[in-house]
Amino acid sequence: SSGMKTCYEFLKKTSRSFYAVIEMLNPEIKDAMCLFYLVLRALDTVEDDMTIEKSLKIKLLSQFHKFLYAESWNFTKSCSNDRIVLENFSVISKEFRHLNKKYREIISKICMKMGKGMIKFSNSSPQSLKELDEYCHYVAGLVGIGCTSLFTSSGLETNNIKLTTDISNSLGLFLQKTNIIRDYLEDVNQNRYFWPKQVWSKYVENIEYFSKPEFSREALQCLNELITNALAHVSDVINYLSAISDESVFRFTAIPQVMAIATLERCYNNVLLFNGVVKIRKGEAICLMNEATNITKVKLIFMRYLNKIRYRITARDPSAIQTMREVERAMQIC
Ligand SMILES: COc1cccc([C@H]2O[C@H](CC(=O)N[C@@H](CC(=O)O)C(=O)O)C(=O)N(CC(C)(C)C)c3ccc(Cl)cc32)c1OC
């Protein structure tokens, strides 16, 4: 339909690389996944927009799942780069209402839970590793759980006994923690602090000090501790991908995960993260997209990056033993 074509245009504008990945999906769930992504992007845009007055933001987050059924609802007061999905939300929600009921129920339930979780963290960022897991569950783990429900309810993935809520949650946490680790400088520059205080306060008095050269040793120690925490999810990621049977679902799910392990490896013990953005090169990303076609190749990709991290672990790093343990545990699964 023309409405769906417009939605794919929105997807292309909000995330070129993810647009390419969704394009590969089985036609049975392609539209549902495109709309799921756009609806989540709209919700995330509300949460991210610091110009929206607090009480209005809380109302929007708690009501969001109902806007899916509010025919003409749009939000024109956002100044975010992704405001296009809010200003044209009525186009997205119209297509959403044409989806099969089983997909609509999954998407609206995830939005309701995510909105509630975002409200819970609207006044304070995660203070501990436990709160970081809780926050990441709300903004990313629920996405993994929602995607898994779409895969299984579509009939494309039948052995859903292995695709449990817990390991689906881990896929989201692995991606979100990698983004939080990678985006240290961008977030701190916007006064957004996702690195838990209980961790960074072991190394410095103020998280901004990590960008000062005289604190680069402490910065690296904190960075390596957070990367070690993220690596604990790798075994769930590999177990999840091992249980996928549909080829297009496999690629759609595996590509972001291999990007994440490559990003974590680039970030490990890398002081450049505190004064610039550490991203994998375009060429490497394209290679990874083409390589992540089956579980054997994905295990080899993970082994390659886990080995590169292992060779860079230095004995004087306080997390060295824990990092080695997580890397070896992950390598055993691969
Ligand atoms: C089984 O679970 C999944 C299977 C496949 C893909 C994703 C996951 O991958 C993208 C991949 C993506 O969107 N990558 C970005 C690159 C970047 O963010 O740097 C992009 O391509 O723009 C991603 O990052 N997020 C955002 C969250 C991490 C918050 C979940 C995301 C947002 C909405 C949806 Cl429907 C899906 C995803 C899954 O979710 C875990």
The ligand as a Tripos MOL2 file, in Angstrom:
@<TRIPOS>MOLECULE
LIG
   40    42     1     0     0
SMALL
NO_CHARGES

@<TRIPOS>ATOM
      1 C1         15.8760  -10.4720   18.7150 C.3       1 LIG1
      2 O1         16.1120   -9.0720   18.8530 O.3       1 LIG1
      3 C2         16.5060   -8.3550   17.7360 C.ar      1 LIG1
      4 C3         16.6240   -8.9140   16.4500 C.ar      1 LIG1
      5 C4         17.0450   -8.0880   15.3850 C.ar      1 LIG1
      6 C5         17.3520   -6.7240   15.5680 C.ar      1 LIG1
      7 C6         17.2270   -6.1770   16.8510 C.ar      1 LIG1
      8 C7         17.5750   -4.7300   17.1130 C.3       1 LIG1
      9 O2         18.6400   -4.3550   16.2170 O.3       1 LIG1
     10 C8         18.7990   -2.9630   15.9600 C.3       1 LIG1
     11 C9         20.0230   -2.7460   15.0850 C.3       1 LIG1
     12 C10        20.1350   -1.2700   14.7740 C.2       1 LIG1
     13 O3         19.1810   -0.5530   14.6940 O.2       1 LIG1
     14 N1         21.3760   -0.8130   14.6340 N.am      1 LIG1
     15 C11        21.6330    0.5900   14.4120 C.3       1 LIG1
     16 C12        23.1100    0.8280   14.5300 C.3       1 LIG1
     17 C13        23.4110    1.6560   15.7510 C.2       1 LIG1
     18 O4         22.4780    1.8620   16.5760 O.co2     1 LIG1
     19 O5         24.5480    2.0920   15.8570 O.co2     1 LIG1
     20 C14        21.2340    0.9800   13.0160 C.2       1 LIG1
     21 O6         21.3710    0.0940   12.1490 O.co2     1 LIG1
     22 O7         20.8600    2.1540   12.8630 O.co2     1 LIG1
     23 C15        18.8980   -2.1850   17.2510 C.2       1 LIG1
     24 O8         19.9730   -1.7690   17.6610 O.2       1 LIG1
     25 N2         17.7460   -1.9650   17.9210 N.am      1 LIG1
     26 C16        17.7460   -0.9930   19.0450 C.3       1 LIG1
     27 C17        17.9130   -1.6540   20.4550 C.3       1 LIG1
     28 C18        19.3640   -2.0240   20.7060 C.3       1 LIG1
     29 C19        17.4930   -0.6150   21.4820 C.3       1 LIG1
     30 C20        17.0520   -2.8920   20.5880 C.3       1 LIG1
     31 C21        16.4870   -2.4680   17.4770 C.ar      1 LIG1
     32 C22        15.3940   -1.6110   17.4370 C.ar      1 LIG1
     33 C23        14.1600   -2.0600   16.9580 C.ar      1 LIG1
     34 C24        14.0510   -3.3820   16.5040 C.ar      1 LIG1
     35 CL1        12.5540   -3.9580   15.8900 Cl        1 LIG1
     36 C25        15.1470   -4.2720   16.5520 C.ar      1 LIG1
     37 C26        16.3640   -3.8180   17.0520 C.ar      1 LIG1
     38 C27        16.8060   -6.9780   17.9320 C.ar      1 LIG1
     39 O9         16.6560   -6.3880   19.1900 O.3       1 LIG1
     40 C28        17.5150   -6.8330   20.2220 C.3       1 LIG1
@<TRIPOS>BOND
     1     1     2 1
     2     2     3 1
     3     3     4 ar
     4     3    38 ar
     5     4     5 ar
     6     5     6 ar
     7     6     7 ar
     8     7     8 1
     9     7    38 ar
    10     8     9 1
    11     8    37 1
    12     9    10 1
    13    10    11 1
    14    10    23 1
    15    11    12 1
    16    12    13 2
    17    12    14 1
    18    14    15 1
    19    15    16 1
    20    15    20 1
    21    16    17 1
    22    17    18 2
    23    17    19 1
    24    20    21 2
    25    20    22 1
    26    23    24 2
    27    23    25 1
    28    25    26 1
    29    25    31 1
    30    26    27 1
    31    27    28 1
    32    27    29 1
    33    27    30 1
    34    31    32 ar
    35    31    37 ar
    36    32    33 ar
    37    33    34 ar
    38    34    35 1
    39    34    36 ar
    40    36    37 ar
    41    38    39 1
    42    39    40 1
@<TRIPOS>SUBSTRUCTURE
     1 LIG1         1 GROUP 0 **** ****
